[in-house]
Amino acid sequence: YNKKNIKTKNQKMQILYIIGISLLFYAVYKIVIKIIKQKYDYKRTLELTFLKITLPKNNSDLDEKKETLKDFKEAISLMEQLFSSLKSLSSNNIKSKIL
């Protein structure tokens, strides 16, 4: 009875040891991946170009009639398409480049 009890304790200890080592390797793996991503992101930020886009103000009859809201929404939708296209150029995801 005593040898059997010792044997099961050893098996439990071995299982706990394997689980602990596995968790340790997983944690180290996650840390290494995070460091690699941070280095990549830092290098990528050095290559960024910031663009300032301005829209002209119209002081015409349309402003007085408050019809510029439609024009403003159209301009915003065009710029949104432009920015999404620019983002997809730098994206590594093949699916986002195709769609």
Sequence and secondary structure as in RCSB ss.txt:
>XXXX:A:sequence
YNKKNIKTKNQKMQILYIIGISLLFYAVYKIVIKIIKQKYDYKRTLELTFLKITLPKNNSDLDEKKETLKDFKEA
ISLMEQLFSSLKSLSSNNIKSKIL
>XXXX:A:secstr
 HHHHHHHHHHHHHHHHHHHHHHHHHHHHHHHHHHHHHHHHHHHHHT            SHHHHHT HHHHHHHH
HHHHHHHHHHHHHHH   HHHHH 
